[in-house]
Amino acid sequence: MIFALIIAPIVAGVLLVLVPRSAEAFAKWFGVALATIVFIIVALEPHASDESLRWLSRPFVANFHVGLGGIGYWIVLLLALSTA
């Protein structure tokens, strides 16, 4: 779930590039909806400590590892709350 917190705003930003300038209200509400979803994910998953994904396997091994624990959880929760 931590990976979803990282990738969701990136995907939303790419999608919002495709929205025409005349749909400003839609873009604002889309951003608010995404921020609310991210806040709910953070609030409902307090014990998501770490996540590891294999990134490259040849010619060397590289993993994407991200962790969230201790005070980091509260910082992410407050950031998600202030964004929503």
Secondary structure per residue as TSV (DSSP state, phi and psi in degrees):
chain	resnum	aa	ss	phi	psi
A	1	M	-	360.0	-26.0
A	2	I	H	-65.1	-37.0
A	3	F	H	-62.4	-35.9
A	4	A	H	-64.6	-34.0
A	5	L	H	-67.3	-28.2
A	6	I	H	-83.7	-42.9
A	7	I	H	-83.1	-28.1
A	8	A	H	-60.1	-48.1
A	9	P	H	-65.3	-31.3
A	10	I	H	-67.6	-46.6
A	11	V	H	-63.8	-41.8
A	12	A	H	-63.4	-39.3
A	13	G	H	-63.3	-40.9
A	14	V	H	-65.4	-40.2
A	15	L	H	-67.0	-36.0
A	16	L	H	-71.4	-20.4
A	17	V	H	-64.0	-30.2
A	18	L	T	-80.0	-11.3
A	19	V	S	-79.7	132.5
A	20	P	-	-68.1	157.6
A	21	R	G	-63.4	-25.3
A	22	S	G	-70.8	-15.7
A	23	A	G	-100.2	49.0
A	24	E	H	-64.2	-40.1
A	25	A	H	-63.6	-40.8
A	26	F	H	-61.6	-43.5
A	27	A	H	-62.4	-40.5
A	28	K	H	-65.1	-45.7
A	29	W	H	-68.3	-33.2
A	30	F	H	-63.6	-42.7
A	31	G	H	-64.5	-41.3
A	32	V	H	-65.1	-42.1
A	33	A	H	-63.1	-43.5
A	34	L	H	-65.1	-42.5
A	35	A	H	-62.7	-37.5
A	36	T	H	-66.8	-41.8
A	37	I	H	-63.1	-42.7
A	38	V	H	-63.3	-41.2
A	39	F	H	-61.8	-42.6
A	40	I	H	-64.0	-40.9
A	41	I	H	-61.4	-44.2
A	42	V	H	-66.5	-43.2
A	43	A	H	-68.3	-34.4
A	44	L	H	-88.4	-6.2
A	45	E	-	-124.9	62.9
A	46	P	T	-72.6	-16.3
A	47	H	T	-107.3	22.2
A	48	A	-	-78.3	91.3
A	49	S	-	-80.4	-46.4
A	50	D	E	-156.7	164.3
A	51	E	E	-146.5	138.8
A	52	S	E	-133.9	130.0
A	53	L	E	-127.3	139.6
A	54	R	E	-74.7	129.0
A	55	W	E	-103.2	-57.9
A	56	L	E	-125.0	147.8
A	57	S	-	-124.1	-16.6
A	58	R	S	-134.1	141.1
A	59	P	S	-81.1	-3.6
A	60	F	S	-139.9	168.0
A	61	V	-	-96.5	127.9
A	62	A	E	-133.8	129.0
A	63	N	E	-116.1	147.6
A	64	F	E	-97.3	114.2
A	65	H	E	-125.3	125.4
A	66	V	E	-133.2	139.2
A	67	G	E	-129.4	154.7
A	68	L	-	-143.4	118.5
A	69	G	-	-165.4	162.5
A	70	G	T	62.6	-129.9
A	71	I	H	-70.8	-23.1
A	72	G	H	-60.0	-37.6
A	73	Y	H	-60.7	-45.3
A	74	W	H	-67.8	-35.3
A	75	I	H	-65.4	-43.8
A	76	V	H	-65.2	-39.7
A	77	L	H	-63.2	-44.5
A	78	L	H	-66.7	-36.8
A	79	L	H	-64.8	-43.0
A	80	A	H	-64.9	-37.6
A	81	L	H	-67.4	-41.8
A	82	S	H	-71.6	-26.0
A	83	T	H	-74.5	-39.5
A	84	A	-	-72.9	360.0
